[in-house]
């Protein structure tokens, strides 16, 4: 005896929900934010003027460029949040340090929106 072949259509509701992969920048931002945290911490505890400060600002700016290249303004904001949230009592100061270094970078906040 020959069995008939039947197919049962699978409705979209019966399928497992798709797992949303993280944006590619979300993995790339971790080492950027770690380095940024170290740089900002050094600026916080060091002198406020001089060649060392300029060197730190240049390094912070490079991390902003890396974050921008990884995922644009969304990745930049995520890096900023990671650094700010690492020390909530110093979040405002850290945001100010980063804003100053990242001013004018493609994808960063317009000047009128900076704190």
Phi and psi in degrees as GROMACS dihedral restraints (atoms count N, CA, C in turn):
[ dihedral_restraints ]
;  ai    aj    ak    al  type     phi  dphi    fc
    3     4     5     6     1   -99.2    20    10
    4     5     6     7     1   128.5    20    10
    6     7     8     9     1   -84.6    20    10
    7     8     9    10     1   140.5    20    10
    9    10    11    12     1   -77.1    20    10
   10    11    12    13     1   146.2    20    10
   12    13    14    15     1   -91.8    20    10
   13    14    15    16     1   131.0    20    10
   15    16    17    18     1  -126.3    20    10
   16    17    18    19     1   148.0    20    10
   18    19    20    21     1  -122.3    20    10
   19    20    21    22     1   140.9    20    10
   21    22    23    24     1  -112.4    20    10
   22    23    24    25     1   116.1    20    10
   24    25    26    27     1   -66.3    20    10
   25    26    27    28     1   140.4    20    10
   27    28    29    30     1   -94.8    20    10
   28    29    30    31     1   122.1    20    10
   30    31    32    33     1   -79.8    20    10
   31    32    33    34     1   151.8    20    10
   33    34    35    36     1   -58.2    20    10
   34    35    36    37     1   -29.4    20    10
   36    37    38    39     1   -69.7    20    10
   37    38    39    40     1   -26.8    20    10
   39    40    41    42     1   -86.7    20    10
   40    41    42    43     1   -10.4    20    10
   42    43    44    45     1   -80.4    20    10
   43    44    45    46     1   153.4    20    10
   45    46    47    48     1   -68.5    20    10
   46    47    48    49     1   145.5    20    10
   48    49    50    51     1   -64.8    20    10
   49    50    51    52     1   144.4    20    10
   51    52    53    54     1   -68.6    20    10
   52    53    54    55     1   139.7    20    10
   54    55    56    57     1   -85.2    20    10
   55    56    57    58     1   123.3    20    10
   57    58    59    60     1   -81.0    20    10
   58    59    60    61     1   120.9    20    10
   60    61    62    63     1   -73.4    20    10
   61    62    63    64     1   146.6    20    10
   63    64    65    66     1   -65.6    20    10
   64    65    66    67     1   149.1    20    10
   66    67    68    69     1   -59.8    20    10
   67    68    69    70     1   145.7    20    10
   69    70    71    72     1   -56.5    20    10
   70    71    72    73     1   -32.8    20    10
   72    73    74    75     1   -70.6    20    10
   73    74    75    76     1   -21.9    20    10
   75    76    77    78     1   -64.7    20    10
   76    77    78    79     1   -33.1    20    10
   78    79    80    81     1   -79.5    20    10
   79    80    81    82     1   -38.2    20    10
   81    82    83    84     1   -68.0    20    10
   82    83    84    85     1   -25.1    20    10
   84    85    86    87     1   -76.2    20    10
   85    86    87    88     1   -21.8    20    10
   87    88    89    90     1   -60.0    20    10
   88    89    90    91     1   -54.4    20    10
   90    91    92    93     1   -67.4    20    10
   91    92    93    94     1   -29.7    20    10
   93    94    95    96     1   -65.0    20    10
   94    95    96    97     1   -47.3    20    10
   96    97    98    99     1   -65.5    20    10
   97    98    99   100     1   -36.9    20    10
   99   100   101   102     1   -61.6    20    10
  100   101   102   103     1   -47.0    20    10
  102   103   104   105     1   -65.2    20    10
  103   104   105   106     1   -40.9    20    10
  105   106   107   108     1   -62.1    20    10
  106   107   108   109     1   -40.8    20    10
  108   109   110   111     1   -61.0    20    10
  109   110   111   112     1   -43.5    20    10
  111   112   113   114     1   -63.3    20    10
  112   113   114   115     1   -43.1    20    10
  114   115   116   117     1   -65.3    20    10
  115   116   117   118     1   -45.8    20    10
  117   118   119   120     1   -66.0    20    10
  118   119   120   121     1   -38.7    20    10
  120   121   122   123     1   -61.4    20    10
  121   122   123   124     1   -39.0    20    10
  123   124   125   126     1   -66.3    20    10
  124   125   126   127     1   -39.3    20    10
  126   127   128   129     1   -65.4    20    10
  127   128   129   130     1   -40.7    20    10
  129   130   131   132     1   -60.2    20    10
  130   131   132   133     1   -39.6    20    10
  132   133   134   135     1   -96.1    20    10
  133   134   135   136     1    -2.9    20    10
  135   136   137   138     1  -104.7    20    10
  136   137   138   139     1  -168.0    20    10
  138   139   140   141     1   -66.7    20    10
  139   140   141   142     1   161.2    20    10
  141   142   143   144     1   -98.6    20    10
  142   143   144   145     1    -9.7    20    10
  144   145   146   147     1  -140.3    20    10
  145   146   147   148     1   167.9    20    10
  147   148   149   150     1   109.3    20    10
  148   149   150   151     1   177.4    20    10
  150   151   152   153     1   -64.4    20    10
  151   152   153   154     1   -32.3    20    10
  153   154   155   156     1   -64.1    20    10
  154   155   156   157     1   -41.9    20    10
  156   157   158   159     1   -63.6    20    10
  157   158   159   160     1   -42.1    20    10
  159   160   161   162     1   -63.0    20    10
  160   161   162   163     1   -38.4    20    10
  162   163   164   165     1   -65.8    20    10
  163   164   165   166     1   -42.3    20    10
  165   166   167   168     1   -64.3    20    10
  166   167   168   169     1   -42.0    20    10
  168   169   170   171     1   -62.2    20    10
  169   170   171   172     1   -39.6    20    10
  171   172   173   174     1   -64.8    20    10
  172   173   174   175     1   -40.4    20    10
  174   175   176   177     1   -67.2    20    10
  175   176   177   178     1   -40.0    20    10
  177   178   179   180     1   -63.6    20    10
  178   179   180   181     1   -39.8    20    10
  180   181   182   183     1   -63.1    20    10
  181   182   183   184     1   -41.8    20    10
  183   184   185   186     1   -61.0    20    10
  184   185   186   187     1   -38.0    20    10
  186   187   188   189     1   -65.9    20    10
  187   188   189   190     1   -34.7    20    10
  189   190   191   192     1   -64.4    20    10
  190   191   192   193     1   -40.7    20    10
  192   193   194   195     1   -64.1    20    10
  193   194   195   196     1   -39.7    20    10
  195   196   197   198     1   -64.9    20    10
  196   197   198   199     1   -43.1    20    10
  198   199   200   201     1   -64.1    20    10
  199   200   201   202     1   -41.5    20    10
  201   202   203   204     1   -62.0    20    10
  202   203   204   205     1   -43.0    20    10
  204   205   206   207     1   -66.2    20    10
  205   206   207   208     1   -32.6    20    10
  207   208   209   210     1   -73.8    20    10
  208   209   210   211     1   -36.8    20    10
  210   211   212   213     1  -164.1    20    10
  211   212   213   214     1    20.6    20    10
  213   214   215   216     1    68.7    20    10
  214   215   216   217     1  -154.7    20    10
  216   217   218   219     1   -63.9    20    10
  217   218   219   220     1   -29.4    20    10
  219   220   221   222     1   -65.2    20    10
  220   221   222   223     1   -42.9    20    10
  222   223   224   225     1   -68.8    20    10
  223   224   225   226     1   -37.0    20    10
  225   226   227   228     1   -63.6    20    10
  226   227   228   229     1   -45.3    20    10
  228   229   230   231     1   -62.6    20    10
  229   230   231   232     1   -39.3    20    10
  231   232   233   234     1   -63.3    20    10
  232   233   234   235     1   -42.6    20    10
  234   235   236   237     1   -62.9    20    10
  235   236   237   238     1   -43.5    20    10
  237   238   239   240     1   -59.8    20    10
  238   239   240   241     1   -44.6    20    10
  240   241   242   243     1   -63.1    20    10
  241   242   243   244     1   -40.4    20    10
  243   244   245   246     1   -60.7    20    10
  244   245   246   247     1   -45.9    20    10
  246   247   248   249     1   -66.2    20    10
  247   248   249   250     1   -45.9    20    10
  249   250   251   252     1   -65.2    20    10
  250   251   252   253     1   -41.5    20    10
  252   253   254   255     1   -73.0    20    10
  253   254   255   256     1   -15.9    20    10
  255   256   257   258     1   -68.2    20    10
  256   257   258   259     1   -23.4    20    10
  258   259   260   261     1  -147.3    20    10
  259   260   261   262     1    82.9    20    10
  261   262   263   264     1   -54.5    20    10
  262   263   264   265     1   -30.9    20    10
  264   265   266   267     1   -71.3    20    10
  265   266   267   268     1   -17.2    20    10
  267   268   269   270     1  -117.2    20    10
  268   269   270   271     1    13.6    20    10
  270   271   272   273     1   -58.1    20    10
  271   272   273   274     1   -43.6    20    10
  273   274   275   276     1   -64.1    20    10
  274   275   276   277     1   -43.4    20    10
  276   277   278   279     1   -63.8    20    10
  277   278   279   280     1   -43.9    20    10
  279   280   281   282     1   -63.1    20    10
  280   281   282   283     1   -41.7    20    10
  282   283   284   285     1   -62.6    20    10
  283   284   285   286     1   -39.2    20    10
  285   286   287   288     1   -64.0    20    10
  286   287   288   289     1   -42.5    20    10
  288   289   290   291     1   -61.0    20    10
  289   290   291   292     1   -45.9    20    10
  291   292   293   294     1   -67.9    20    10
  292   293   294   295     1   -44.8    20    10
  294   295   296   297     1   -55.8    20    10
  295   296   297   298     1   -43.2    20    10
  297   298   299   300     1   -63.3    20    10
  298   299   300   301     1   -44.4    20    10
  300   301   302   303     1   -71.3    20    10
  301   302   303   304     1   -32.8    20    10
  303   304   305   306     1   -92.7    20    10
  304   305   306   307     1    -1.3    20    10
  306   307   308   309     1   -52.8    20    10
  307   308   309   310     1   129.5    20    10
  309   310   311   312     1    85.9    20    10
  310   311   312   313     1    -5.3    20    10
  312   313   314   315     1   -69.3    20    10
  313   314   315   316     1   144.5    20    10
  315   316   317   318     1   -60.4    20    10
  316   317   318   319     1   124.9    20    10
  318   319   320   321     1    92.3    20    10
  319   320   321   322     1    -8.0    20    10
  321   322   323   324     1   -86.3    20    10
  322   323   324   325     1   168.1    20    10
  324   325   326   327     1   -56.2    20    10
  325   326   327   328     1   138.4    20    10
  327   328   329   330     1   -63.1    20    10
  328   329   330   331     1   150.1    20    10
  330   331   332   333     1   -54.7    20    10
  331   332   333   334     1   -36.3    20    10
  333   334   335   336     1   -69.1    20    10
  334   335   336   337     1   -14.8    20    10
  336   337   338   339     1   -99.5    20    10
  337   338   339   340     1    -0.2    20    10
  339   340   341   342     1   -80.2    20    10
  340   341   342   343     1   147.9    20    10
